[in-house]
Amino acid sequence: MPVEIQGEGKLNSTQLGSSVCRHTMPVKVSIIIGDLSGEGAGRWGGAERPFLLTKAFQKLGIQVEILGFDNDNMPLSVGPEVTVKRFPKNHYPGFLKSAAQLIQAIEGDIIYAYKTKASSFGVGLLAKKWLRKPLILDIDDWEMSWHGGEEWCYQATLKQRYRDLVKANGAFRQPDHPIYLKRMEQKVHQADAVTVHTAFLQQKFGGIYIPNGKDVNTFDPSQYDSLASRQQFGLEPYKVLMFPGAPRPYKGVEDLLAALDILQRPDLRLVIVGGSPYDDYDQTLHQRWGKYIIQIPKLRHSEMPRIVSAADIIVVPQRDTAAAKAQFPLKLTDGMAMAKPILATSVGDIPNILNGTGHVVQPGDSQAMAQKITEILADPKASQAMGECARQRCIQLYSIETIATSLHRTVLPFITPPK
């Protein structure tokens, strides 16, 4: 049975660390990431969920090592006390050798696999069996949603099946092909514990809710001069709607740009920070709405609070899709922590995350977005007050300390010596 923490509420940093020390010898967690490259968890340096979990574990006094696959050696925003072990990102059969090397390099007492992929959870299941160590699975996306969800099935001619299996770049050579993803989802129950970050994922896979969050000490508006940031990035002449992330069709950026078409205000700009590492979708947006878009190259994680401080509004216009419902957009906590007005859509957990500290409209409703943009910009004092409420909510519910408290309840059964 899980070991409950005595008392209620969050633990402060001192309590978090000391509570672990009272129960156990020093503990180390090995986080397995299937893709550490610039197209995977490494694309924002240190902003993705496994790095937030790393910081939360450190608050608990638990050591962390990160193990993953990549071929680009993408720099990560982790401290020198976090060991990062990289292994070649190969297709089958070479992937099996890389996976074996990763498993042999695991030093942690607890294995924490990030995502229901063969390259992470599958490797974690093998490590659990070979090393006889507990395995926790963290799910922050419904991976099959990218392939049609429950309806997906592999259909191919005999000739195509042969190609997929035999050719060097065949579909079955890819460790995270949907045929393997589907099998991994069927094995979720084999994890010793599961953590999720949205109600959608909890309903689908069960598990313990651990929200996404933000380092509210780094993302602190009092440390940045908004005007100076706007000048630094050449945004001073504009009212800035900011999308700090990778545009994809389900994220609703087109609906937001359609709202700018409705408004026809020459002072409005949508600032996209980073862009998509997956395809040429950015170019598609520029071709139709280039006059509204300012694209800023991907910044180091440490620079993100500065660019967010330059925004007038943070926009999170998700569309009503399974992929969007499964996600906890980090853009929300970017804006909340930096006390910015937020314009989002009522998709998934977004209304509950904001809970009145941001503006929420129906997904795909460009007319409503246009109206809210006008209202937000017309009343700066009210917008600032709402932004301050959003920051306080972020501190209370989505800080690293909050994540650490939830993780403490999750890992404690595995680190408390049996009586």
C-alpha positions as CSV (number, residue, x, y, z in Angstrom):
1,M,0.0,0.0,0.0
2,P,1.2,3.5,-0.7
3,V,2.8,5.3,2.2
4,E,0.9,8.5,3.0
5,I,2.6,11.7,4.1
6,Q,1.4,12.9,7.5
7,G,-0.5,16.2,7.4
8,E,-1.8,18.2,4.5
9,G,-0.7,20.9,2.1
10,K,2.6,21.6,0.4
11,L,6.0,21.0,2.0
12,N,8.5,23.7,1.9
13,S,12.0,23.1,0.4
14,T,13.6,22.2,3.7
15,Q,10.7,19.8,4.7
16,L,10.8,18.2,1.2
17,G,14.5,17.3,1.5
18,S,14.5,16.3,5.2
19,S,11.3,14.1,4.8
20,V,13.1,11.9,2.3
21,C,16.3,11.7,4.5
22,R,14.3,10.6,7.5
23,H,12.9,7.6,5.6
24,T,15.8,6.3,3.5
25,M,19.4,6.2,2.5
26,P,20.4,8.5,-0.4
27,V,18.3,7.7,-3.5
28,K,19.0,8.2,-7.2
29,V,16.4,8.3,-10.0
30,S,17.3,7.3,-13.6
31,I,15.1,9.2,-16.1
32,I,14.9,7.5,-19.5
33,I,14.1,9.7,-22.4
34,G,13.6,8.2,-25.9
35,D,14.6,11.3,-27.8
36,L,17.0,13.8,-26.4
37,S,17.6,15.5,-29.7
38,G,16.6,18.9,-30.9
39,E,13.4,17.4,-32.3
40,G,12.6,15.7,-29.0
41,A,12.9,16.6,-25.4
42,G,16.1,18.6,-26.1
43,R,14.3,21.2,-28.3
44,W,13.9,23.7,-25.5
45,G,17.1,22.8,-23.6
46,G,15.5,22.4,-20.2
47,A,11.9,23.3,-20.4
48,E,10.3,20.0,-21.2
49,R,8.7,17.8,-18.5
50,P,11.5,15.5,-17.7
51,F,13.7,18.5,-16.7
52,L,10.9,19.9,-14.6
53,L,10.7,16.5,-12.8
54,T,14.5,16.6,-12.4
55,K,14.3,19.9,-10.6
56,A,11.5,18.6,-8.4
57,F,13.5,15.5,-7.5
58,Q,16.4,17.7,-6.6
59,K,14.1,19.7,-4.2
60,L,13.5,16.3,-2.5
61,G,17.2,15.7,-2.1
62,I,17.1,12.9,-4.7
63,Q,19.9,12.6,-7.2
64,V,19.0,12.3,-10.9
65,E,20.7,11.0,-13.9
66,I,19.2,11.4,-17.4
67,L,19.7,8.7,-20.0
68,G,18.5,9.0,-23.6
69,F,19.1,8.6,-27.3
70,D,20.2,11.3,-29.7
71,N,22.6,12.0,-32.5
72,D,23.0,15.8,-32.2
73,N,24.3,16.3,-28.6
74,M,21.8,19.0,-28.0
75,P,22.9,21.2,-24.9
76,L,20.5,20.8,-21.9
77,S,19.9,23.3,-19.2
78,V,20.7,21.0,-16.3
79,G,23.2,21.6,-13.5
80,P,26.5,19.9,-13.3
81,E,25.2,17.7,-10.5
82,V,22.9,16.0,-13.1
83,T,24.6,13.3,-15.1
84,V,23.5,13.1,-18.8
85,K,24.2,9.8,-20.6
86,R,23.7,9.8,-24.3
87,F,23.5,6.8,-26.6
88,P,23.2,6.5,-30.4
89,K,19.7,7.1,-31.8
90,N,19.4,4.2,-34.2
91,H,16.7,2.2,-36.0
92,Y,16.3,-1.5,-35.4
93,P,18.4,-3.7,-35.1
94,G,21.0,-1.1,-34.0
95,F,18.6,0.3,-31.5
96,L,18.8,-2.9,-29.5
97,K,22.5,-2.4,-29.0
98,S,22.0,1.2,-27.9
99,A,19.2,0.1,-25.5
100,A,21.4,-2.5,-24.0
101,Q,24.2,0.1,-23.5
102,L,21.7,2.4,-21.8
103,I,20.4,-0.3,-19.4
104,Q,23.9,-1.2,-18.4
105,A,24.6,2.4,-17.6
106,I,21.7,2.8,-15.2
107,E,22.8,3.7,-11.7
108,G,19.6,4.8,-10.1
109,D,17.5,3.0,-7.5
110,I,14.3,3.9,-9.3
111,I,13.8,4.0,-13.1
112,Y,11.5,6.7,-14.4
113,A,10.5,6.3,-18.1
114,Y,9.3,9.4,-20.0
115,K,6.5,8.7,-22.5
116,T,4.8,5.4,-23.6
117,K,7.4,4.8,-26.3
118,A,9.5,1.7,-27.0
119,S,12.5,3.9,-26.8
120,S,11.7,4.9,-23.2
121,F,9.0,2.8,-21.6
122,G,10.0,-0.3,-23.6
123,V,13.6,0.2,-22.5
124,G,12.4,0.8,-19.0
125,L,10.4,-2.5,-18.9
126,L,13.6,-4.4,-20.0
127,A,15.6,-2.5,-17.3
128,K,13.0,-3.4,-14.7
129,K,13.3,-7.0,-15.5
130,W,17.1,-7.2,-15.9
131,L,18.0,-4.9,-13.0
132,R,15.1,-5.7,-10.7
133,K,14.4,-2.1,-9.9
134,P,11.0,-0.3,-9.7
135,L,9.8,1.4,-12.8
136,I,7.6,4.6,-12.8
137,L,6.1,5.7,-16.1
138,D,5.4,9.4,-16.9
139,I,2.8,10.1,-19.6
140,D,2.5,13.6,-20.9
141,D,1.0,12.9,-24.3
142,W,-1.3,10.4,-25.9
143,E,1.2,9.2,-28.4
144,M,-1.4,7.3,-30.5
145,S,-3.3,10.6,-31.0
146,W,-0.7,11.6,-33.6
147,H,-1.7,8.5,-35.7
148,G,-5.5,8.5,-35.5
149,G,-5.9,7.2,-31.9
150,E,-7.8,4.0,-31.2
151,E,-8.9,3.6,-34.8
152,W,-5.3,3.2,-36.1
153,C,-4.3,-0.2,-37.5
154,Y,-1.6,-1.3,-39.7
155,Q,-2.9,-2.0,-43.2
156,A,-0.4,-2.7,-46.0
157,T,0.0,-5.0,-49.0
158,L,2.3,-8.0,-48.6
159,K,4.9,-6.2,-50.7
160,Q,4.7,-3.1,-48.4
161,R,5.0,-5.3,-45.3
162,Y,8.1,-6.8,-46.7
163,R,9.6,-3.3,-47.4
164,D,8.6,-2.0,-44.0
165,L,10.4,-5.0,-42.4
166,V,13.5,-5.5,-44.5
167,K,14.5,-2.1,-45.9
168,A,17.0,-0.1,-43.9
169,N,14.6,2.8,-43.5
170,G,11.5,0.6,-43.4
171,A,8.7,1.6,-41.0
172,F,9.2,-1.4,-38.7
173,R,12.8,-0.4,-38.2
174,Q,11.7,2.7,-36.3
175,P,11.5,2.1,-32.6
176,D,8.5,4.4,-32.1
177,H,6.4,3.3,-35.0
178,P,2.7,3.3,-34.0
179,I,2.6,-0.5,-34.1
180,Y,5.0,-0.5,-31.2
181,L,3.4,2.5,-29.5
182,K,0.1,0.6,-29.5
183,R,1.7,-2.4,-27.8
184,M,3.4,-0.1,-25.3
185,E,0.1,1.4,-24.3
186,Q,-1.2,-2.1,-23.6
187,K,1.7,-2.7,-21.2
188,V,1.2,0.5,-19.0
189,H,-0.1,-1.7,-16.2
190,Q,3.3,-3.3,-15.9
191,A,4.8,-0.1,-14.5
192,D,5.0,0.0,-10.7
193,A,3.5,3.5,-10.8
194,V,2.2,5.9,-13.4
195,T,2.2,9.7,-13.4
196,V,0.2,11.9,-15.7
197,H,-0.4,15.6,-16.0
198,T,-4.0,16.0,-17.4
199,A,-7.4,14.6,-16.5
200,F,-7.7,13.2,-20.1
201,L,-4.6,11.1,-19.5
202,Q,-5.6,10.1,-16.0
203,Q,-9.0,8.9,-17.3
204,K,-7.3,6.9,-20.1
205,F,-4.3,5.4,-18.3
206,G,-5.0,6.0,-14.6
207,G,-2.1,7.1,-12.5
208,I,-1.2,9.9,-10.1
209,Y,-1.8,13.5,-11.2
210,I,1.4,15.6,-11.2
211,P,0.9,18.9,-13.0
212,N,3.3,20.6,-15.3
213,G,4.9,23.6,-13.8
214,K,7.4,26.3,-13.8
215,D,10.4,27.5,-11.8
216,V,8.6,30.6,-10.5
217,N,11.9,32.0,-9.1
218,T,13.4,32.1,-12.6
219,F,10.1,33.1,-14.3
220,D,9.7,36.1,-12.1
221,P,8.5,39.4,-13.7
222,S,10.1,41.5,-11.0
223,Q,13.5,40.5,-12.5
224,Y,12.8,41.8,-16.0
225,D,12.1,45.2,-17.6
226,S,9.4,44.7,-20.1
227,L,10.2,47.8,-22.1
228,A,13.9,46.8,-22.3
229,S,13.0,43.3,-23.4
230,R,10.8,44.7,-26.2
231,Q,13.6,47.0,-27.3
232,Q,16.1,44.1,-27.2
233,F,14.0,42.0,-29.6
234,G,12.8,44.8,-31.8
235,L,9.1,44.6,-30.6
236,E,8.7,48.1,-29.2
237,P,6.4,49.5,-31.9
238,Y,3.9,46.7,-31.6
239,K,1.2,45.2,-29.4
240,V,2.6,41.7,-29.0
241,L,0.6,38.5,-28.9
242,M,3.2,35.8,-28.1
243,F,3.2,32.1,-28.9
244,P,6.3,30.7,-27.2
245,G,6.4,27.3,-28.8
246,A,6.3,25.1,-31.9
247,P,3.2,25.8,-34.1
248,R,1.3,22.8,-35.2
249,P,-2.2,22.7,-36.8
250,Y,-3.9,21.4,-33.6
251,K,-2.4,24.3,-31.6
252,G,-4.8,26.8,-33.3
253,V,-2.4,29.4,-34.4
254,E,-4.3,29.8,-37.7
255,D,-7.5,30.6,-35.7
256,L,-5.6,33.3,-33.8
257,L,-4.2,34.8,-37.1
258,A,-7.7,34.8,-38.5
259,A,-8.7,36.9,-35.5
260,L,-6.0,39.4,-36.5
261,D,-7.5,39.4,-40.0
262,I,-10.8,40.4,-38.4
263,L,-9.2,43.2,-36.3
264,Q,-7.1,44.7,-39.1
265,R,-4.9,46.6,-36.6
266,P,-1.5,47.5,-38.0
267,D,0.0,47.6,-34.5
268,L,-0.7,43.9,-33.7
269,R,1.9,41.2,-34.2
270,L,2.0,37.5,-33.4
271,V,5.5,36.7,-32.1
272,I,6.4,33.0,-32.5
273,V,9.4,32.0,-30.5
274,G,11.3,29.0,-31.7
275,G,9.1,27.6,-34.5
276,S,8.5,24.0,-35.5
277,P,11.4,21.6,-35.6
278,Y,9.1,19.0,-37.3
279,D,8.1,20.3,-40.7
280,D,7.6,23.4,-42.8
281,Y,4.4,24.5,-41.1
282,D,5.9,27.8,-40.1
283,Q,6.4,28.6,-43.8
284,T,2.7,27.8,-44.4
285,L,1.7,30.4,-41.8
286,H,4.1,33.0,-43.2
287,Q,2.7,32.5,-46.8
288,R,-0.8,33.5,-45.7
289,W,-0.3,35.7,-42.7
290,G,3.3,36.9,-42.9
291,K,2.4,40.5,-42.4
292,Y,1.3,39.7,-38.8
293,I,4.1,37.4,-37.8
294,I,7.4,38.1,-36.2
295,Q,9.5,34.9,-35.9
296,I,12.2,34.8,-33.2
297,P,14.7,32.0,-33.4
298,K,14.7,29.4,-30.6
299,L,16.3,30.8,-27.5
300,R,18.2,29.2,-24.6
301,H,15.9,28.2,-21.8
302,S,17.4,30.8,-19.6
303,E,16.3,33.5,-22.1
304,M,12.7,32.5,-22.1
305,P,11.5,34.7,-19.2
306,R,13.1,37.7,-20.9
307,I,11.2,37.2,-24.1
308,V,7.9,36.4,-22.3
309,S,8.3,39.7,-20.4
310,A,8.0,41.5,-23.7
311,A,4.5,40.1,-24.4
312,D,1.3,42.0,-24.1
313,I,-0.7,38.8,-24.3
314,I,0.3,35.1,-24.2
315,V,-1.9,33.1,-26.6
316,V,-2.7,29.4,-26.3
317,P,-5.5,28.9,-28.9
318,Q,-5.6,25.0,-28.9
319,R,-8.1,23.3,-31.1
320,D,-10.5,20.6,-29.8
321,T,-8.5,17.5,-30.7
322,A,-7.4,14.4,-28.7
323,A,-3.8,15.5,-28.9
324,A,-4.6,18.9,-27.4
325,K,-6.9,17.5,-24.7
326,A,-4.0,15.3,-23.5
327,Q,-1.6,18.2,-23.1
328,F,-0.8,20.6,-20.3
329,P,0.6,23.5,-22.4
330,L,3.7,24.9,-20.9
331,K,2.9,28.2,-22.6
332,L,0.2,28.6,-19.9
333,T,2.7,28.5,-17.0
334,D,5.1,30.7,-19.0
335,G,2.4,33.4,-19.0
336,M,1.1,32.7,-15.5
337,A,4.5,32.8,-13.8
338,M,5.3,36.1,-15.7
339,A,2.0,37.6,-14.7
340,K,0.9,38.1,-18.3
341,P,-2.7,38.3,-19.6
342,I,-3.5,34.9,-21.2
343,L,-5.9,34.2,-24.1
344,A,-6.7,30.5,-24.4
345,T,-9.4,28.1,-25.5
346,S,-11.6,25.8,-23.5
347,V,-9.8,22.6,-24.4
348,G,-8.8,19.8,-22.0
349,D,-7.6,21.1,-18.6
350,I,-7.0,24.7,-19.7
351,P,-10.1,26.2,-18.1
352,N,-9.3,24.5,-14.8
353,I,-5.6,25.4,-15.0
354,L,-6.5,29.1,-15.4
355,N,-9.6,29.0,-13.2
356,G,-10.6,32.6,-14.0
357,T,-7.0,34.0,-14.1
358,G,-7.0,34.1,-17.9
359,H,-9.4,34.7,-20.8
360,V,-11.0,31.5,-22.3
361,V,-13.0,31.3,-25.5
362,Q,-14.4,28.4,-27.5
363,P,-11.8,26.6,-29.7
364,G,-11.8,27.8,-33.3
365,D,-13.8,30.9,-32.5
366,S,-11.7,33.6,-34.2
367,Q,-14.4,36.3,-33.7
368,A,-14.4,35.7,-29.9
369,M,-10.6,35.8,-29.9
370,A,-10.6,39.2,-31.7
371,Q,-13.1,40.5,-29.2
372,K,-11.0,39.4,-26.2
373,I,-7.8,40.8,-27.7
374,T,-9.5,44.2,-28.0
375,E,-10.8,44.0,-24.4
376,I,-7.5,43.0,-22.9
377,L,-5.6,45.8,-24.7
378,A,-8.2,48.4,-23.9
379,D,-7.9,47.9,-20.1
380,P,-4.2,47.5,-19.1
381,K,-4.9,47.9,-15.4
382,A,-7.5,45.1,-15.3
383,S,-5.2,42.9,-17.4
384,Q,-2.3,43.5,-15.1
385,A,-4.4,42.6,-12.1
386,M,-5.6,39.4,-13.7
387,G,-1.9,38.6,-14.6
388,E,-1.0,39.0,-11.0
389,C,-3.7,36.6,-10.0
390,A,-2.4,34.1,-12.5
391,R,1.1,34.3,-11.1
392,Q,-0.2,33.7,-7.6
393,R,-2.1,30.6,-8.8
394,C,1.0,29.4,-10.6
395,I,3.0,29.7,-7.4
396,Q,0.4,27.9,-5.4
397,L,-0.4,25.0,-7.8
398,Y,2.2,24.8,-10.5
399,S,5.6,25.6,-9.0
400,I,8.5,23.2,-8.8
401,E,7.8,22.9,-5.1
402,T,4.2,21.7,-5.8
403,I,5.5,19.1,-8.3
404,A,8.0,18.0,-5.7
405,T,5.3,17.4,-3.1
406,S,3.3,15.2,-5.6
407,L,6.5,13.3,-6.5
408,H,7.2,12.7,-2.9
409,R,3.9,10.9,-2.5
410,T,4.7,8.9,-5.7
411,V,8.3,7.8,-4.9
412,L,8.1,7.3,-1.1
413,P,6.7,3.8,-1.3
414,F,9.7,2.7,-3.3
415,I,12.4,4.3,-1.1
416,T,11.0,3.5,2.4
417,P,12.7,0.4,3.8
418,P,10.1,-2.3,4.6
419,K,9.3,-2.8,8.2
